[in-house]
Amino acid sequence: MLLYPDTNNNNYCTLKTSIISNNSLTFNTTKVIHYNYTQNISSTYINNGKSVVIIDDKDNKYLAGIVITNTGSSITISDKYSYFTGTTWTSTIQDSLYCIYNSTRDRIIVAYRNHDNNELYIN
C-alpha cells in the first residue's frame, strides 16, 4: 500500500496498492481516498487487514482519519473522520506527522510538531 499526495491531481491523497509475486512488484490502479489538498500523510497497520491513515487536510485545516481494510481480494475505504477540527487546528505541521498503533491499549497515537511554535503534540 502506497499513499501519497498526487501533485498531478490537486494534491489529493491517493492510494496505490501493489502485489509481490515471484520476486516482482506489480502496482495496481490508483484510487483517490481524500478529495482535499493533502500535504502530510501517515499510516499504521492495526490488525485483521485494517490500516489507519491520518491526513493533514490543508483545505479544511484539520487532520482526517480514514480506515482502509484489505481482505486480500478487495480494499474498502471508510468515510473520513475529523481527528482535529478547524476550531482547534491552526498548526503548520509541514513534514512531521506520525501515527502508530498501540496494541496494548488498542489506540492510535498521533504525533506532530507544530512548526509555528516548535512544540510537539501527541494525542
Phi, psi and chi 1 to 4 in degrees:
 res  aa     phi    psi   chi1   chi2   chi3   chi4
   1 MET       -  125.6 -178.7  168.6   77.9      -
   2 LEU  -122.5  126.0  175.4   67.3      -      -
   3 LEU  -117.4  135.9  -65.3  155.2      -      -
   4 TYR  -158.7  153.3   60.2   96.4      -      -
   5 PRO   -79.9  118.4   18.1  -19.1      -      -
   6 ASP   -80.8  104.3 -171.9  -11.3      -      -
   7 THR   -67.5  -17.1   56.3      -      -      -
   8 ASN   -89.3   -0.5  -66.0  -41.5      -      -
   9 ASN  -141.2   60.5 -169.8   17.8      -      -
  10 ASN    59.7   22.2  -60.3  -47.3      -      -
  11 ASN    60.2   29.6  -93.0   50.5      -      -
  12 TYR   -67.7  145.5  -67.6  161.2      -      -
  13 CYS   -71.8  122.6 -177.7      -      -      -
  14 THR  -121.4  141.6  -55.9      -      -      -
  15 LEU  -111.4  132.3  167.6   69.5      -      -
  16 LYS  -129.4  125.2 -176.1  173.4  -79.3 -133.2
  17 THR   -99.3  160.8   57.9      -      -      -
  18 SER  -139.9  161.3   62.3      -      -      -
  19 ILE  -126.3  131.9  -62.3  171.4      -      -
  20 ILE  -105.6  122.3  -59.7  172.3      -      -
  21 SER  -150.1  132.2  177.0      -      -      -
  22 ASN    51.4   47.0  -62.3  -34.3      -      -
  23 ASN    61.3   23.2  -66.0  -34.5      -      -
  24 SER  -128.2  151.6   65.4      -      -      -
  25 LEU  -113.3  124.7  179.8   65.1      -      -
  26 THR  -120.0  127.9  -54.7      -      -      -
  27 PHE   -94.2  137.2  -74.9  101.0      -      -
  28 ASN   -86.9 -174.5  -64.3  -34.0      -      -
  29 THR   -68.8  161.7   56.9      -      -      -
  30 THR   -92.6  156.5   58.8      -      -      -
  31 LYS  -141.9  128.0  180.0  174.8 -179.4   69.2
  32 VAL   -74.5  127.6  172.9      -      -      -
  33 ILE  -110.1   -7.6   65.4  167.9      -      -
  34 HIS  -151.3  114.0 -173.4   69.4      -      -
  35 TYR   -92.2   46.8  -73.4   93.3      -      -
  36 ASN  -136.4  163.2  -72.4  -26.8      -      -
  37 TYR   -61.6  121.9 -174.3   91.7      -      -
  38 THR  -116.1  132.9  -59.0      -      -      -
  39 GLN  -112.6  -42.8 -176.0  170.7  -14.6      -
  40 ASN  -123.3  140.0  -58.5  -69.7      -      -
  41 ILE  -137.2  137.9  -54.9  166.3      -      -
  42 SER  -140.7  143.8 -175.7      -      -      -
  43 SER  -139.0  158.1   65.1      -      -      -
  44 THR  -147.0  144.3 -172.8      -      -      -
  45 TYR   -81.9  134.5 -179.8   75.8      -      -
  46 ILE   -96.9  -77.7  -57.9  173.2      -      -
  47 ASN  -176.4  170.4   55.0   30.2      -      -
  48 ASN    50.4   38.1  -61.5  -35.8      -      -
  49 GLY    77.8   10.6      -      -      -      -
  50 LYS  -103.7  138.6  -68.2 -174.4 -179.4 -177.0
  51 SER  -129.0  150.2  -62.4      -      -      -
  52 VAL  -110.5  134.9  169.5      -      -      -
  53 VAL  -116.1  128.1  179.5      -      -      -
  54 ILE  -108.3  128.0  -56.7  -66.2      -      -
  55 ILE  -123.0  132.1  -59.8  164.8      -      -
  56 ASP   -84.6  100.0  179.3   11.3      -      -
  57 ASP   -85.6  102.3 -177.7  -31.3      -      -
  58 LYS   -74.2  -26.6  -67.0  -62.0 -175.8 -170.7
  59 ASP   -66.8  -43.1  -73.5  -20.1      -      -
  60 ASN  -105.3   -0.4  -63.7  -53.0      -      -
  61 LYS    57.4   52.3  -65.8 -175.3  172.4   44.2
  62 TYR  -152.8  167.1   69.0   85.2      -      -
  63 LEU   -92.6  130.3  -67.6 -179.9      -      -
  64 ALA  -105.6  143.6      -      -      -      -
  65 GLY  -115.1  135.1      -      -      -      -
  66 ILE  -133.7  138.5  -63.9  173.3      -      -
  67 VAL  -102.9  129.1  176.6      -      -      -
  68 ILE  -112.9  127.7  -62.5  175.0      -      -
  69 THR  -113.2  124.3  -55.3      -      -      -
  70 ASN  -115.4  112.3 -175.8  -14.3      -      -
  71 THR   -90.8   -4.3   64.9      -      -      -
  72 GLY   100.5  -33.5      -      -      -      -
  73 SER  -112.8  -15.9   59.1      -      -      -
  74 SER  -150.9  159.5   67.0      -      -      -
  75 ILE  -123.4  129.4  -67.3  178.5      -      -
  76 THR  -114.3  136.1  -54.7      -      -      -
  77 ILE  -116.9  125.7  -60.4  167.1      -      -
  78 SER   -74.5  173.1   74.8      -      -      -
  79 ASP   -65.4  163.8  -69.3  -25.5      -      -
  80 LYS   -84.2  136.9  174.0  179.6   52.2  178.7
  81 TYR  -115.4  137.1  -59.5   96.7      -      -
  82 SER   -75.9  122.1  -62.8      -      -      -
  83 TYR   -89.2  -46.8 -164.5   77.9      -      -
  84 PHE  -128.0  132.4  -68.1  105.8      -      -
  85 THR   -86.1  166.4   62.9      -      -      -
  86 GLY   -61.2  -22.1      -      -      -      -
  87 THR   -71.6  -26.2   56.6      -      -      -
  88 THR  -111.6  -12.1   59.5      -      -      -
  89 TRP   -97.9   97.3 -174.4 -111.8      -      -
  90 THR  -125.0    9.1   57.7      -      -      -
  91 SER   -77.4  154.3  -56.3      -      -      -
  92 THR  -108.1  108.0  -56.6      -      -      -
  93 ILE  -102.9  -16.9   62.8  172.2      -      -
  94 GLN    48.1 -105.0  -64.5  176.5    5.0      -
  95 ASP  -114.0   31.3   59.6   -9.7      -      -
  96 SER  -129.6   56.1   56.7      -      -      -
  97 LEU  -114.4  126.7  172.4   64.2      -      -
  98 TYR  -139.1  143.1  -53.9   96.1      -      -
  99 CYS  -136.3  150.7   70.2      -      -      -
 100 ILE  -148.5  151.3 -170.1  167.8      -      -
 101 TYR   -96.0  128.0  176.7   62.0      -      -
 102 ASN   -98.9  100.7  178.8  -24.5      -      -
 103 SER   -70.3  -25.4   59.6      -      -      -
 104 THR   -65.5  -41.0  -56.4      -      -      -
 105 ARG  -104.7   -0.6  -64.0 -171.8  180.0 -125.8
 106 ASP    54.1   52.0 -166.2   28.4      -      -
 107 ARG  -135.3  152.5  -59.8  -81.7 -172.5 -100.3
 108 ILE   -96.3  128.4  -57.4  -63.4      -      -
 109 ILE  -104.8  127.2  -60.2  167.4      -      -
 110 VAL  -116.6  131.7  175.7      -      -      -
 111 ALA  -129.6  142.9      -      -      -      -
 112 TYR  -153.2  155.5   62.1   92.4      -      -
 113 ARG  -107.4  127.0 -178.4  169.6   58.0  100.1
 114 ASN   -79.8  112.1 -178.5  -22.1      -      -
 115 HIS   -74.4  -13.1  -71.9  -96.5      -      -
 116 ASP   -71.4  -38.1  -66.0  -24.3      -      -
 117 ASN  -125.9    4.4   61.6   15.2      -      -
 118 ASN    62.4   26.0 -151.4   29.9      -      -
 119 GLU   -95.7  149.6  -68.9 -177.5    6.1      -
 120 LEU   -96.8  134.2  175.9   67.8      -      -
 121 TYR  -121.2  135.9  -65.2   90.6      -      -
 122 ILE  -131.0  128.3  -60.9  174.1      -      -
 123 ASN  -127.4      -  -67.9  -26.0      -      -
